[in-house]
Each structure stands twice: as structure tokens, then as C-alpha cells.
Amino acid sequence: MAAKQTGLTPFGKKVKKRLIDKNMTQVELAALLGCNKQYLYKILTGKRSGRKYIEHISRILGIEAA
């Protein structure tokens, strides 16, 4: 049975690329944000708006907010 794959939002793709560039994991980013990795994943896939975290994510990774 194939794993269900959920697509990233354009912002999620930027975050993912920047995490790779910085050699950082989603778990590490979630810890810096003070949320859990599942919630961060939901923000990156668009299941949650993450309004409270978008600006902070952008600042940490040095990218533009969505």
C-alpha cells in the first residue's frame, strides 16, 4: 500500500528548501517555534493557517512570508 502524500503549499516548499539549505529539520524548527512537528506539517501543507507562526518561521529561515 502506497503512503498517502500531501502536497506542500508554495510557502511550505520555500520552508522545506530553506530547511535543507540550513541543514535543519522540521522538528528543530517546531521546537524553536514552540509548537509540535505535526502542527508545523499542517501549516506547510495548508491544513492549518498557522497565522500565529508564519512571521516567526519567515524570520528564523530568512524567507518572505506567504
C-alpha positions in Angstrom: 0.0 0.0 0.0 1.5 3.3 -1.0 1.9 6.1 1.5 -0.5 9.0 1.1 1.4 12.0 0.1 0.1 15.5 0.8 1.4 18.4 -1.3 3.1 21.4 0.3 1.8 24.9 -0.2 4.1 27.3 -2.1 5.2 28.7 1.4 5.7 25.1 2.6 8.0 24.4 -0.4 10.0 27.6 0.5 10.3 26.4 4.1 11.4 22.9 3.1 14.0 24.2 0.7 15.4 26.6 3.3 15.5 23.9 6.0 17.6 21.8 3.6 19.9 24.8 2.9 20.3 25.4 6.6 20.8 21.7 7.4 17.8 21.9 9.8 14.9 19.6 10.5 11.2 20.3 10.8 11.5 19.0 14.4 14.2 21.6 15.2 12.1 24.4 13.6 9.0 23.3 15.5 11.0 23.4 18.8 12.1 27.0 18.0 8.5 28.0 17.3 7.2 26.3 20.4 4.8 24.0 18.5 4.9 20.3 17.7 6.1 18.9 14.4 2.6 17.7 13.4 1.3 21.2 13.7 4.2 22.6 11.7 3.5 19.9 9.0 -0.2 21.0 8.9 0.9 24.6 8.3 3.3 23.6 5.5 0.6 21.5 3.8 -2.2 24.2 4.2 -4.3 22.2 6.6 -3.8 24.9 9.2 -3.3 28.6 8.5 -0.6 29.0 11.1 -1.1 32.8 11.2 0.5 32.9 14.6 3.7 31.2 13.3 4.2 32.4 9.7 6.0 35.6 10.5 8.2 33.8 13.1 9.0 31.0 10.6 10.0 33.6 8.0 12.3 35.4 10.4 14.0 32.2 11.5 14.6 31.0 8.0 15.2 34.4 6.3 12.4 34.0 3.7 9.4 36.1 2.8 6.1 35.3 4.4 3.4 33.8 2.3 
